[in-house]
Amino acid sequence: MAIHFETEPDLQGRFGEFGGKFVPETLMQALTELEQAYQNIKQDPHFFEEYRALLKSYSGRPTSLYKAPHLSERWGGKAKIYLKREDLNHTGAHKINNAIGQALLAKRMGKKNIIAETGAGQHGVAAATVAAKFGLNCKVFMGEEDIARQSLNVFRMKLLGAEVIPAKSGSRTLKDATNEAIRYWVTHVNDCYYLIGSVVGPHPYPRMVRDFQRIIGDETKEQMMALEGKLPDKIIACVGGGSNAIGMFYPFLNDEEVQLFGVEAAGKGTETDQHAATITKGKPGVMHGAMTYVLQDDEGQIQEAHSISAGLDYPGVGPEHAHLAYTGRVKYQCATDAASLDALQDLCLTEGILPAIESAHALAEAKNQAQQADEGDVIVVNLSGRGDKDVHTLQTYLDEEGTA
Ligand SMILES: Cc1ncc(COP(=O)(O)O)c(C=O)c1O
């Protein structure tokens, strides 16, 4: 029996109780303009033709859906594990899908200057890349802590002509970079397009970014039917803000037989205060322009998040995920730093693929699921990005563990 899952936000941009537009008055006009521009391109087949043509010729889509036989064997041999290879995209992660879409939109809106925020740097690199390609000026806000742990991506952004602006407040990570970007946007709203990197922020961003990322799930569905003649039993993706996960899940929301799992960063453990398990441990609240689950203390102040992966180190989550968690359609699990790095090493050693530490969180849950699987279960893991950016972090961690 097919289920019907409500997948569009209402007129206020809410998914159930979550989402909306909680922004200063100065930004309301910019959001209305963006909403209108997005409505226009949604009805314009030429826009999506251009978008899809660029995904193909510039980014290298479709990305492969790779069957990982040795990894499947290592994790019990019962489940067939497939990897959706978003790491093979130009610039090394799924972030480019959205950056291409929004840069095309910015161009249509006549904006010459784009700003972006970044955590792991993959969105910053994607934004700097499309800015170079489309001849736009680009400023990227990035927390000082992330600048230190993702120095390779900082260098790449600068090579691509972007200005990287350090965010020095709070935990000096993605949340603080986003605060700085919003602050800048408020004062430069007329000539500046804010290219948000995940399904977060005020309406219409969560829906728009999802629409640009759904290519992941659409392709997976088609490829899986060709390879196995059926839909997968389980799909697993990591959740920072939630863009790779919602891009993968969205086309499957009404396929009742497919179980969907989002994986948050448990950092040093959800029993400690050093994690980024927003849905698991957070409460409803407003952050970065939307009502969603937020890590917060008893007084409602935002708590710092922690994860070894810069891209998951965020105390909020996209409002559509909050809704999917509330309704139970998607199950949200957690993976610790340690479990994720174990899973990452398993993939390196068995298949010769070095994933991003973010993606390794999805792998850690895949290992759990594979070990409990029935014979022949098909599990798809969204491999959101490649791990080149993380080699310094990995080296430090493994040196400290004495296992390098
Ligand atoms: C490779 C990779 N995967 C996942 C994420 C998390 O973002 P999201 O949850 O929006 O997919 C990031 C963020 O920077 C990333 O670089």
The ligand as a Tripos MOL2 file, in Angstrom:
@<TRIPOS>MOLECULE
LIG
   16    16     1     0     0
SMALL
NO_CHARGES

@<TRIPOS>ATOM
      1 C1         31.1890   15.5320    2.3870 C.3       1 LIG1
      2 C2         30.1150   16.1250    3.2380 C.ar      1 LIG1
      3 N1         29.0960   15.3460    3.6330 N.ar      1 LIG1
      4 C3         28.1030   15.8320    4.4120 C.ar      1 LIG1
      5 C4         28.1120   17.1500    4.8460 C.ar      1 LIG1
      6 C5         27.0000   17.6170    5.7320 C.3       1 LIG1
      7 O1         26.1280   18.4890    5.1120 O.3       1 LIG1
      8 P1         24.6490   18.0580    4.7280 P.3       1 LIG1
      9 O2         24.0570   17.4370    5.9470 O.co2     1 LIG1
     10 O3         24.0070   19.3230    4.3360 O.co2     1 LIG1
     11 O4         24.7330   17.0730    3.6170 O.co2     1 LIG1
     12 C6         29.1650   18.0140    4.4520 C.ar      1 LIG1
     13 C7         29.1810   19.4140    4.8750 C.2       1 LIG1
     14 O5         30.0840   20.1570    4.6750 O.2       1 LIG1
     15 C8         30.1870   17.4760    3.6280 C.ar      1 LIG1
     16 O6         31.2110   18.2300    3.2280 O.3       1 LIG1
@<TRIPOS>BOND
     1     1     2 1
     2     2     3 ar
     3     2    15 ar
     4     3     4 ar
     5     4     5 ar
     6     5     6 1
     7     5    12 ar
     8     6     7 1
     9     7     8 1
    10     8     9 2
    11     8    10 1
    12     8    11 1
    13    12    13 1
    14    12    15 ar
    15    13    14 2
    16    15    16 1
@<TRIPOS>SUBSTRUCTURE
     1 LIG1         1 GROUP 0 **** ****
